Amino acid sequence: MKPVVSAFNAWTCIVISVFAIVILSVIGSMFASGNHAMMGSTEDPKDGKGVAAAVFGAVVVYGVFLLFCGSQAFLHQRQRAGGEIALR
C-alpha cells in the first residue's frame, strides 16, 4: 500500500493532533466539572456538560486524524526501509 500524504505532512499532522487532543481534553474536562475559570462569568455558557460533549467530539475527530496520520507515517517508514513487497 502506498502513502496518500507526504512524510512531512504525516508527521506534522501527528504533532498537531497530539497537541490538540491534550489541550482540548483539558478544556473539556474543565467545562465538564464546572470549573470557575470556564463557567464563572455571566457571559460564559450555562450548559457546561453540553459544551464539554462538543469539545470531546472534537477530541474524537483529532483521534481519527492521529490514527490516519500515524498509519501514513508508518507506511513511509516501511517504504524507506525497503520492507514493502512489490508485485511487478
C-alpha positions as protocol buffer text, in pm:
chain_id: "A"
residue {
  index: 1
  type: MET
  ca { x: 0 y: 0 z: 0 }
}
residue {
  index: 2
  type: LYS
  ca { x: 130 y: 345 z: -89 }
}
residue {
  index: 3
  type: PRO
  ca { x: 102 y: 651 z: 136 }
}
residue {
  index: 4
  type: VAL
  ca { x: -152 y: 917 z: 41 }
}
residue {
  index: 5
  type: VAL
  ca { x: 24 y: 1215 z: 201 }
}
residue {
  index: 6
  type: SER
  ca { x: 391 y: 1306 z: 223 }
}
residue {
  index: 7
  type: ALA
  ca { x: 604 y: 1209 z: 521 }
}
residue {
  index: 8
  type: PHE
  ca { x: 635 y: 1573 z: 632 }
}
residue {
  index: 9
  type: ASN
  ca { x: 258 y: 1621 z: 625 }
}
residue {
  index: 10
  type: ALA
  ca { x: 202 y: 1296 z: 816 }
}
residue {
  index: 11
  type: TRP
  ca { x: 443 y: 1390 z: 1096 }
}
residue {
  index: 12
  type: THR
  ca { x: 307 y: 1745 z: 1112 }
}
residue {
  index: 13
  type: CYS
  ca { x: -45 y: 1606 z: 1146 }
}
residue {
  index: 14
  type: ILE
  ca { x: 71 y: 1373 z: 1424 }
}
residue {
  index: 15
  type: VAL
  ca { x: 225 y: 1657 z: 1625 }
}
residue {
  index: 16
  type: ILE
  ca { x: -76 y: 1887 z: 1581 }
}
residue {
  index: 17
  type: SER
  ca { x: -321 y: 1608 z: 1664 }
}
residue {
  index: 18
  type: VAL
  ca { x: -142 y: 1510 z: 1985 }
}
residue {
  index: 19
  type: PHE
  ca { x: -122 y: 1875 z: 2093 }
}
residue {
  index: 20
  type: ALA
  ca { x: -492 y: 1930 z: 2015 }
}
residue {
  index: 21
  type: ILE
  ca { x: -600 y: 1613 z: 2198 }
}
residue {
  index: 22
  type: VAL
  ca { x: -414 y: 1717 z: 2512 }
}
residue {
  index: 23
  type: ILE
  ca { x: -533 y: 2078 z: 2513 }
}
residue {
  index: 24
  type: LEU
  ca { x: -895 y: 2000 z: 2421 }
}
residue {
  index: 25
  type: SER
  ca { x: -913 y: 1722 z: 2679 }
}
residue {
  index: 26
  type: VAL
  ca { x: -809 y: 1967 z: 2949 }
}
residue {
  index: 27
  type: ILE
  ca { x: -1059 y: 2229 z: 2828 }
}
residue {
  index: 28
  type: GLY
  ca { x: -1338 y: 1970 z: 2801 }
}
residue {
  index: 29
  type: SER
  ca { x: -1273 y: 1837 z: 3150 }
}
residue {
  index: 30
  type: MET
  ca { x: -1280 y: 2191 z: 3288 }
}
residue {
  index: 31
  type: PHE
  ca { x: -1619 y: 2252 z: 3128 }
}
residue {
  index: 32
  type: ALA
  ca { x: -1750 y: 1913 z: 3245 }
}
residue {
  index: 33
  type: SER
  ca { x: -1651 y: 1979 z: 3605 }
}
residue {
  index: 34
  type: GLY
  ca { x: -1794 y: 2332 z: 3603 }
}
residue {
  index: 35
  type: ASN
  ca { x: -1458 y: 2493 z: 3673 }
}
residue {
  index: 36
  type: HIS
  ca { x: -1493 y: 2857 z: 3782 }
}
residue {
  index: 37
  type: ALA
  ca { x: -1243 y: 2973 z: 3518 }
}
residue {
  index: 38
  type: MET
  ca { x: -1471 y: 2837 z: 3244 }
}
residue {
  index: 39
  type: MET
  ca { x: -1816 y: 2884 z: 3396 }
}
residue {
  index: 40
  type: GLY
  ca { x: -1780 y: 3174 z: 3640 }
}
residue {
  index: 41
  type: SER
  ca { x: -1868 y: 3476 z: 3423 }
}
residue {
  index: 42
  type: THR
  ca { x: -2211 y: 3593 z: 3316 }
}
residue {
  index: 43
  type: GLU
  ca { x: -2102 y: 3568 z: 2950 }
}
residue {
  index: 44
  type: ASP
  ca { x: -1997 y: 3203 z: 2979 }
}
residue {
  index: 45
  type: PRO
  ca { x: -2225 y: 2921 z: 2861 }
}
residue {
  index: 46
  type: LYS
  ca { x: -2482 y: 2789 z: 3108 }
}
residue {
  index: 47
  type: ASP
  ca { x: -2464 y: 2425 z: 2997 }
}
residue {
  index: 48
  type: GLY
  ca { x: -2109 y: 2314 z: 3073 }
}
residue {
  index: 49
  type: LYS
  ca { x: -2186 y: 1947 z: 3009 }
}
residue {
  index: 50
  type: GLY
  ca { x: -2311 y: 2026 z: 2657 }
}
residue {
  index: 51
  type: VAL
  ca { x: -2002 y: 2230 z: 2578 }
}
residue {
  index: 52
  type: ALA
  ca { x: -1784 y: 1952 z: 2717 }
}
residue {
  index: 53
  type: ALA
  ca { x: -1959 y: 1699 z: 2492 }
}
residue {
  index: 54
  type: ALA
  ca { x: -1888 y: 1916 z: 2186 }
}
residue {
  index: 55
  type: VAL
  ca { x: -1524 y: 1958 z: 2287 }
}
residue {
  index: 56
  type: PHE
  ca { x: -1484 y: 1584 z: 2345 }
}
residue {
  index: 57
  type: GLY
  ca { x: -1637 y: 1529 z: 2000 }
}
residue {
  index: 58
  type: ALA
  ca { x: -1351 y: 1737 z: 1859 }
}
residue {
  index: 59
  type: VAL
  ca { x: -1107 y: 1519 z: 2058 }
}
residue {
  index: 60
  type: VAL
  ca { x: -1251 y: 1213 z: 1883 }
}
residue {
  index: 61
  type: VAL
  ca { x: -1206 y: 1379 z: 1542 }
}
residue {
  index: 62
  type: TYR
  ca { x: -842 y: 1458 z: 1624 }
}
residue {
  index: 63
  type: GLY
  ca { x: -801 y: 1098 z: 1740 }
}
residue {
  index: 64
  type: VAL
  ca { x: -913 y: 978 z: 1397 }
}
residue {
  index: 65
  type: PHE
  ca { x: -667 y: 1222 z: 1237 }
}
residue {
  index: 66
  type: LEU
  ca { x: -395 y: 1082 z: 1461 }
}
residue {
  index: 67
  type: LEU
  ca { x: -470 y: 724 z: 1355 }
}
residue {
  index: 68
  type: PHE
  ca { x: -473 y: 814 z: 986 }
}
residue {
  index: 69
  type: CYS
  ca { x: -153 y: 1018 z: 1001 }
}
residue {
  index: 70
  type: GLY
  ca { x: 17 y: 756 z: 1214 }
}
residue {
  index: 71
  type: SER
  ca { x: -61 y: 493 z: 953 }
}
residue {
  index: 72
  type: GLN
  ca { x: 74 y: 720 z: 681 }
}
residue {
  index: 73
  type: ALA
  ca { x: 396 y: 777 z: 874 }
}
residue {
  index: 74
  type: PHE
  ca { x: 425 y: 401 z: 928 }
}
residue {
  index: 75
  type: LEU
  ca { x: 385 y: 341 z: 554 }
}
residue {
  index: 76
  type: HIS
  ca { x: 659 y: 596 z: 480 }
}
residue {
  index: 77
  type: GLN
  ca { x: 892 y: 431 z: 732 }
}
residue {
  index: 78
  type: ARG
  ca { x: 824 y: 86 z: 587 }
}
residue {
  index: 79
  type: GLN
  ca { x: 873 y: 211 z: 232 }
}
residue {
  index: 80
  type: ARG
  ca { x: 1202 y: 383 z: 322 }
}
residue {
  index: 81
  type: ALA
  ca { x: 1333 y: 73 z: 498 }
}
residue {
  index: 82
  type: GLY
  ca { x: 1263 y: -143 z: 195 }
}
residue {
  index: 83
  type: GLY
  ca { x: 1007 y: -359 z: 372 }
}
residue {
  index: 84
  type: GLU
  ca { x: 740 y: -307 z: 111 }
}
residue {
  index: 85
  type: ILE
  ca { x: 658 y: -610 z: -102 }
}
residue {
  index: 86
  type: ALA
  ca { x: 603 y: -517 z: -464 }
}
residue {
  index: 87
  type: LEU
  ca { x: 447 y: -749 z: -717 }
}
residue {
  index: 88
  type: ARG
  ca { x: 550 y: -631 z: -1062 }
}
